[in-house]
């Protein structure tokens, strides 16, 4: 199997498309760039397909490197036969490759090594080649020495050697691995000493639990492992010993069968094979659960980043609170801080009248267009308070997620942005900016701190970070950014740019004023042709010298568009957003070796609606004003809500309380649902019915089947 064949096992496309994609990736082209601007080369592969090619190629390279290392090690030992080399070279299964390597792998001194030192190797060979119990027992007596006290000790040592041979037999391991994958159960037992400790309740489901491992959903596997890590339970992965022993016996006793080899099989399974394969199977289940959980997190993050923006409006943002008061900030159209203050409309101060007067004054003074309220403590009370104020003009009031705002407020990014303000002001600014442009604000926060997903702290953190970074990269480039207003943090996610070039762009902008032309990017320190090629089409310049600079048309294709305008006998500016004129363009007339039909069609489409934001507009949402606490909930109530988290087992809905309610996957709609994302999206406005309220555990069960 070669590289292309290996990738094709996962990605259903032609060899030519895979080869072209690999070539572009090797030239440091980013996935957003390849999917958007190299369609003719890749056969119109989308981002997911290109990402899968990249991941599968990385896996291929990892396997190849491991094989090379193993072959070199065995060769240095003088043990590499042509047959073994062929087996290792032809395998692309890491477990199989490691099985083949196992007999040659350096390991700590084993019981088998000790037995060999005592001269018991010939007796072990006799055991695996003889059917005669008497001959073996008689032979054992010949091995009694100062190191071997009696025949039984000789037989025990020989069995240790045989047991190790059995455990290192690739056929045995593969057969058992298959059994474990199909039949292994995961069971749990409570650690009695921890049963009464605080925090044990959340794991009570797993105090006595058993199920087939490969059927266990990812969230349950991760929940059990978390419970074990915290010391509340012990997990065990096992298959029926009889099944395992039968399988081993069928393989091992083809040449000979005797009492000693049966004893060795039992010992090998119990002492060597079962612990190793049990651990391997659990790790594989963990890896699968990680991948599943990471995918859930990535999907949620993408939806969060691409949440509807309010746009360039003046915003009054409130970080609500009781005793410490509500932190107020006023922001201009660009999200810059104009004014900040603290008001105390709630208990214990109850300075409601003063607070109302101040809010009205700020709204008028700073020409506020909308109000953004964080959804944390005192959120509903603050919303109620704001809606009682008689403003001079209608104002939209939004409830905004605070998730990660505290992380931002204490970060170096926030300190650099607002060195003269404390964390409370910075947090309020973040709440306001999330309304105007969620994407621009959320890129400043470590995605792992945003808290949308399941068991994000239990999965492989490196894989999680890589996946989430890719999501942010794709989201930023999907939307495009304003070159003259974007922060360095947002700029760093533009295709081909990165942190250092982003800093250099901001510095150039500070020293030279706003960019008027995409070509100016080439004057930025260390921004070469490659970075310009990858990044320039994803940045926008409004009111620049060239109207194409405010579109997704790549600068390399400007000449093509100029030719289109010339042929139509109109200016470039008159061609843009002119459906009548673009309808006259025949894509085939403009195809060249460099620009294929797919690219030209994309250009014409972009000319019709340049720089179109793929995100929807923000919508006002109102919770039921009668629901303030858990005590206000009754079974059967139908309430408005916002989806604020999605997992494999359902979605969580904010109904205006501190506690979100769970809509189990079975309650999303009538009939079977395999994927929660088929029915709901993050931040979607939904109607839910209350089915159960557990006040002790503070859990709310909801249904969307009304």
N, C-alpha and C positions, 0 to 999 in steps of 0.2 A: 504494500500500500504506500503510495506516495503522498506528498503534501496535499495536492488537489483532491485526490480520492478521499483522504481523511476529512477534509473540510466539507466535501459533498455529502458525507454521511449525515451532516447536520443542516446544511444549507442547500435547498433545492434550486440550483441554477446551473448554468453552463460552465465548462472549464474556462472558457474565454473570459466570462464575467469575473470569475474568482481570480484568475491571473491578473486581470486589469486592476481589480480592487487591491490585491496584495502589492502590486507595483506602486499604486498611489499611496498606500499605507507606509510602504518602505521609504517613500519620498517625504515622509512626515506630513502628509495631508491629513486633516482632521475629518472625522466622520461627518459632521454637518456640511463641510465643504464638499466632500466627495458626493454625498447624497443629493446636494442641490446643484452643483456646478460641473459634475462629471458624469451625468446620466448617460450620455451617449457612449462613454467608455465602459461603464459598468452594466449596461443593459437595464438602466432605470431601477437599480436596486435601492430599496429604502434604507433608512437609518438602522432599523432593527436587523436587517439582513447583513449590512456592512459590519455592524457591531458583532454579530454572530461569527462572521468570517474572521474578524480580528481576534475574537476569543478562541475560536477553534484553532487558528494558526498559532496562538500563544500556547495552547495545550499541546499541539503537535511539537513545537520547539522544546517544551518542557520534557516530553516523553523522549525525544531524540537525545537531549542532553543526558538524561538519566541512563538511557541505554548505552551511550558512549562511555559514561563513567563506570558502569557495571562491567562492560566488556573489557575495559582497560584493567580493572581490578582483578578480574578472573584470569586474564592473560598474564598479569604479573605474578600470579600464584602458580602459573604453569598448568592450569586446569582447563583452559579453553579449548574444547574440541570443536571441529567443524559443525557437528550436529547441534551442540549447545549454542554456538554462535548464530546459526541459522534460526533456531527457535526464538532467541532473544531479538534478533534483528527483524523477524517477521511479526512480532507481537506489538500491538499498540494498546494493550491493556496493562496499566501500571501494576495492578494486583498480580497478574500473571507473570510479569517481568520480575517483580520482587520475589515471587515464589521460586522462580528459576534461579535467582541469585542467592536465596536463603542458605543453601548448604555451604556457600563460599564466603558468606558474610562474617566479618569479625564479630565475635560476641564474647561475653564473659564466660569463664570456665563453667562447664555444665557437668551434670552427673555422668553423661556419656563420655566426656573428655577424661574424667577420673577413671572410669571403667577401662577405657582404651589404654591409659597409662599402666593399669594393672595387668595388661596383656589379654583382655577378654574379647578383643575384636574377632578372633577366629570362632569363638563360641557364639557370638552374635550372628555371624555369617551362617553357622550351622543351623541356628534357629529359623532363619528365613529361607532355608533350602531343604529342610528335612520334614517328613511327615511322621517320623518315629519318635514318640515321647521318650521311650527307654534309651535310645541312642543318645539323645540330648542330655538326659539325666546322668547317664554313665560318663559322658564326655565332660560334664561339669566338674566331676571329681578330679580330673587331670589338671584343673586350673587352681587347685588349692596351693597357696604360697604364703609367705609371711604377710603379704598384703591382703590375701583372700583367705578368710578363716575356714570357710566350709563351702560345700557344693551349692547350697542355697544362696550364699553371698555371691558366688560366681554367676549363678543364673540371674540374680537380681541385677548385677552389673551389666550382663549381656542384654537383659531386657531394657535397661536404660539406653543402651546404644540403639537397639531396635526401635524403641519408642521415639528417639530423636530422628531416626531415618524416616519413620512413618510421618512424623510432624513436618518434615521437610520435603515430603513427596508432593510434587505439584498436582498430580491427579487427585490425591486425597484432599488437598486443600481446596482445589477447585470444586470438587463434589460437595464438600462440607459448606463451602461458601455459598453455593447454590441453595443448599438446604436452609442455611441461616437466612438468606435473602427472602426465601419463600415462606418459611414456617416459623421463624424466630418470634417469640413473644417478649414483650417488655413488661415486667412486673415490678411493683413497688411495695415497700414495707416502711411503715412509720418508724422513725427513731423516737422511741417513747420518751426519752429525756427532753425532747424538744416539743412534744405534743401540746403542752400548755403555754408555750412561749408566745409572746406577742408576734403577730405576723403569721402564725401557723394556720389560721382560719382560711386564708386565701389559697392554701394548698390542700385543704381537707379532702378534696376530691381524689387526691392521689395517695392518701394514707394507705389504702389497700386497693391496688389497681392492677389490671392485667389486660393486655390486648395484643393482637398480632401487629408487630412493629411496622411492617411495610404498609399497613392500612391506617396507621395512626396519623392524623393530620399534623402538619408542621407545628401549629401553635401548641398542641398537646405535648409533642416531643420536647419542645423548648421549655414548656412549663415544668415538666418532670425533671429536666436537667437543672433548671434553676432551683427547684425545690431541693434537689440533691446537693447542689453547690452551697445552698444556705443551711444544709445539715438537717432538714426536716424528714427526709426519706432516704432510702437506699434503693437504687435501681438494679435490676438483673435482666440480662438478655440471654435467652437460652432456647434450645430446641429439645425435643424428646431424646434422651441419651440413646435409647434403643435404635432410633432411626439413624443416628450418627454412627453407632458401632457397626450396624449392619452394612452401611455404605463403605466404611473403612475396610471391613472384613472382605467384602466383595473384591476390592482392589488389591489388598495386601496378600491375601491367601491364595492367589491364583497359582503360585509356584509351590507353595507348601502350607500345611495347616497343622498346628500342634498346640498343646496347652500353653506353652511359653509365649507363642506369638499372640494368642488371644489375650493373655495377661498384659502383654506389651501394648496391644491395641487399646485396651481399657485405660492403661496408665497414660498413654500418649494423648488420648482424647481428654481425659480429666485434667491432666497436669499441664499439657502444652497447647493442644489444639483449641479446646473450648474457651479458655481465657483469651487467647489471641484472636479467634474469630468472633467471639462475643464482643470484644472491644472494637474490632474492625467494623462489624456490622452496626454497632451503635454510632461510631464515628461517621460512617456513611450516611446513616439516618440523620445525624446532626448536620452534615454537609448539605443534604437535600433540604432539610428544614431551614437551614440558613439561607440557601438560595431562594427558597420560596418566600421567606420572610423579607429578604432583601428586595425581592421583586415587588412585594406588596408596598414596602416603604418607598421604593423608586416610583411606582405608579402614583402613590399618594403625594409624594413630593412634587412630581411634575404637575399634578392638578393644582397643588397649592401655589406653585410658582407662576402658573398660567391663569391664576384667579383673576376675575374681572377688575381692572383698575378704574378708579374714578377719573383719573387724568389730571391735567394741570389746573387744579382748583385750590383756592385758599381754604385751609382746614384748621378748625379748632379741635385739638385732640385732648382727650381726658383719660388719665390713668386713675380709675376710681379707687376710693378707700374710705374707711369709716374714721377711726380715731386719728390717723395721720393725714386725713383730708384727701381731696381730689387734686392731683397735679394737672394743671392746665398749660398747654402750649398753643401758640398761634403760628401757623406755618404759611409761607407764601406759595405761589404756584410751582416753584422749584423745590419745595420742601425745606427751605431755609427758615431758621427760627427767628421769629419777629418779636415774640414776647412770651413770658412765662409767669405763672402765679399759682398759688395754692389756695383753694377755697374749702370751706367746711360746712357743706349743706346737710350732713347727716349727723346722727348721734355719735358722740355725746355733745358736741358743740351746738348742732342744729341751727347754724347761722344761714338759714334758708333764704331769707329776704336779701341779705347782703350778697350772698352767692349769686342769686338771680340777677341782681343789679350789675354785678361785675361781669357776668357772662354776656349780658345784653350789651354792655359797654364795649367789651372786647370784640364781639361780633360786628358791631357798627364801626368801631375804630379801624379794624383790620380787614374790613370788607369780606368777611368769612362766607364761603359758599356751602360748606358742609361740616357736620360734626362727627367725629370718630371717637367711640367709647370702647375702651378695653373690656374684654369679657370676663375679667377676674372678679375678685372680691368687690362687693357693692356695685356691680355692673348694672343690675336691674333697677336698683334704687336710684342710681345716677341717671339712667335712661328716663325713668318716671319723672325725676326732678327736672330734667332738661325739657321734657315735653309739656311741662306746665308753664314754661316761660313764653310770654307773648312777644315774639320777635317782630321786627318791622317788615321782614320779608320771609317767605317760606324757606325753611332750611331742611335739607335731608339729614337724617340722623342714622348712623350706621354703627352696628356692634361689630368690633374687629377682634380677631383672635390675638391673644397676648403671648401665645406659645413662643418661647425663645426670646421674648423682649427683654427679660431680665438678664439673659446671657449676653445680648447685645450691649445693654446699658453698662455692664461691668467690663466690657472688652476693650482691648487696645484701640480698635477701630473707633469705638464711641468716644474714648478719651481723646483721640487725635481730632475727631470732628468737633467735640465740645469740651475743650480742656478746662473751661471756666464754669462748667455746670456739673451738678451731682448726678448720681445714677437715676434718681426719680425723674428729673427733667429729660434725660436721655431716653428713658423708657417711654415717656409720653410722646416724644418726638417719633420714636419708632412706631408707636400705635397710629399716629397720624400719617406717616409716610406709607404705612402698609395699605392704607385706604387709597392713596393717590396712585401708588405703583408697587404692588406686592413683590414683584420680581426684583426690582431695584433694591428694595429694602432687605428682603430675605436672603439675598446672596451674601450679605454681611455676617450672617449667622451660620455657624457650623450646622449643616443639615441634620446631623445626629441629635442636635439639641432642640429641634423643632417639635419632635414628639408625635409624628404621624406615622403609624405603623404598628407592628407587633414585635415585642421582645428585641428591640433594636440594640440593647446593651448586651444581649446574650449571643448574638451572632458574630461571625468572623469580622472584626472591626476593619481590617485592611480591605477585604472584599466589599464591605458596606461603603466605606469611604470612596473607593474607586467607582462603584456603581452610582453613588449619589453625585459625585463630581461630574460624571458623564451626563447625568440627568440635568444638572444645572447648566452645563455647557450646551446641551441640546436645546434647553428652554430659552436661554439667552439668545442663541443664534436663530431660533425659530421666530422670535419677536423682532430682533434687531434692536440697536440702541442708538440714542442720540449722542453723537461724538462730543458735542459741546456741553452737555449737561451730565453725562454719565460719570459716576464715581470711579475711582481706580479699582474698586472691588468688582463692580459690574464689568468694567473694561477687561479685567483679567480673565474673564470667562469667554471673551470673544475669540472665535477660532484663530489659532496661531499667535495670539498675543501673550497671555501669561502675566504674572505679577510684575516682573521687572519692566517690561515694555509698557504696561498699563501705567506704572509710576512715571515713566519717561513721557508718555502722552500727556498726562495731567500737568507735568512740569512744563512741557512745551506750550500747552494751552495757557498756563499761568503767565509765562514769560512773553508770549507772542499774541495773546488774545484768541478769540474763537477761530476754529478752522473754517475756511471758506471753500475748500477744495479737498477731495479725497487724496489727491496727489501730495498734499502737504504732509501726509503721514510719513512719506519717505524722508522727510527732513528730521523726523524724530530720531534721537540717538539710538543706535543699534537696531532700528527697525528696517530690516533689509527686504529684498524682493520677495522672499518666501513668505515672511510674515504679512507683507502687503497683499500678496496673492490670496492667502488664506483668510485674512481678516477684513479687508476693505469692503467686500460686498455686504457684510453684516452690520456695518456702521452707517448711520444716516446723518446728513448735514442738511438741515432745513434752511431755506433761503440762501443756498450756496451759489457759486458761480455757474455750476452745471446742474440743471434740474435732475439729471440722472443720479446725482450724489445723494438724493433723498429717495432712492428706490433700492430694490434688491438686484438690479442689473449689475453684473460684474464689470468693473472698469475695462477688463480685457475685451468686453463686447461692445463698448461704446461706439466703436467705428461702425458696427453692424447697425445700430439704432440710427446713427447719423445718416447712413445710407438709406434706411427706410424713410426717414423724414425727407431726404433729398428727392427720392423717387416719388414721394407724394406731393412734393413741391410746397412743403410747409416747414416751419421752424421746429426745432427739437421740443421747445416748450409747448407748442400747439399740438404736438403728437401725443403728449402725455395726458392721460385721462380723457382721451378723445376716442370713444368707442366706434364712432362712425368711421374714423380714419383707420384705426387698428383693424377693423373688420375687412378693410380692403387689402390688408397685407396677406400674402401667400407665403407661408413658412418655407415651403420648398425652394422658393426663389432666393433665399438667403443662407441656405445650408452650404457649408464649406468643409474642408478636411478638419478644420479646427472646431467648427460649431455644427453639430449634427441637428437633426430634426427636433429631437426632444428639447435641446437647449433653446433653439429658436422659438419653439412654441411657448416655453416658459417665459422668454423675454417679452413676447407679444402679450401674454397674460398679465405680466407684471406692469407693462405700460398702461394697461387699462385701469388697474388699481394699485399704483405704486405705494410701497411702504405700508400696506394694509396690516393693521395689528390683528393677529389671529384671535386675540382675546375678546370676550364679550364685555359689554359695559356693566359696571357695578349696579346692583339693584338694592333698593332699600328693603329691609326685612323687619317685621315686628313680631316679637314673642307675645304669647297670651298674657295680657296685663294682670290677670288674676292668679298667675302661677309665680309665687315668690320663694316658696320652700317646699320640701318634700311633703309636708303635711297638707299642702294644697292639692296634691294629686289624688285622683280617684280612678279606680278601674273603669274603663270604658270611655274616658275623656279623649276627645280628638283635639290634638294640639299642632300648631305649626312648629317646625324645627329646622335646624341646619345640620347637615351631615358634617361632622368634624373629625372623624377618623374611620378608616376602612381596614378591615382585617379579612382573613380567609373565612372566618366563621360568622361574619356579619358586619354591620356598621354601627357606629356610635353617633347619636343624634343629640345636639344641644337644644334643649327645650326652654332655656333661660335660667337653669339652675346651675349650681356649682357642679353637680353630678350629671354627667351625660347618660342618656338611656341607651340600652342595647337593643337593636333590631337584629335578631338572629337570622341567618341566611334563609331559614325556612319560612320566615315571616316577611320577607321582602316583597313577595308577590305570590299569587296563587300558582301552583305548579312548581316543578323542580328548577332550582337555580344552581348552576355549577360555578359561576364566577360573580362575586358581589358587584364588581365593576360593570357588569352587563346591565345592572338595574340602577345603581346610584353612582354619583361622582362626588368628590370632596367639595364641600361648600354648597351643595345642591339644597335648595329649599324644598322641604317635604312636609306632608301631613302624616302624623303618626297617632296611633291609639295606645293608651296606657293599658297594659294587660296585668302587670304585677308591680307592687312597690314593696321592697324589703328595707324598712327603715333602719333596722339594726346594722345591716351590711351596707346600707346606703346604695342599693342597686335598684335600677329601674328597668323593667322589661317592656318593650314596645313592639308594635306590629305596624306594618304598612299595608296590611290587608284589611281594608276598612269596610 
